């Protein structure tokens, strides 16, 4: 009997990630060929006139293809992705 060791997944479910071509949310992940494969739901574009049924695109990407995307919150010191949270006058 042999044991196979894998590292812990770098990303978790519901985490925002970016990749070449866009960004999205991790919906699930599975071990595959010594690495982790992630099912990513891409961010939605503008709502079309005829409405929407579900996600526009779901893609499978390996861990090497993904980068963390930081979403600003009230306690963040630096903002790396979005406009300022508050517009002070």
C-alpha positions, 0 to 999 in steps of 0.5 A, spaced: 500 500 500 502 506 498 500 513 500 500 519 496 500 526 499 497 532 496 498 539 499 492 543 502 488 547 496 490 554 496 483 557 494 476 555 498 469 555 496 466 562 495 473 565 494 474 570 489 479 569 484 482 572 478 485 569 471 487 570 464 481 572 461 477 574 467 475 573 474 470 569 478 468 565 484 470 558 486 464 554 486 468 547 488 475 544 487 477 536 486 484 533 487 486 531 480 493 529 477 497 531 483 494 538 483 487 541 485 482 543 479 477 548 481 470 550 478 470 557 477 463 561 476 465 567 472 463 574 474 456 576 470 456 582 465 451 587 464 444 584 464 441 582 457 434 585 455 431 578 455 433 576 462 438 571 465 437 563 467 443 562 470 451 563 470 454 565 464 460 561 464 463 556 468 470 553 467 475 548 470 482 551 471 488 548 475 491 552 481 497 554 477 492 558 473 489 562 479 490 568 483 487 571 489 483 577 488 482 581 494 475 584 496 475 590 500 471 590 507 470 596 512 476 593 516 481 593 510 487 598 511 489 598 503 484 597 497 487 593 492 481 592 487 475 596 488 473 604 488 473 607 495 468 604 500 466 611 502 466 617 499 467 623 504 466 630 503 
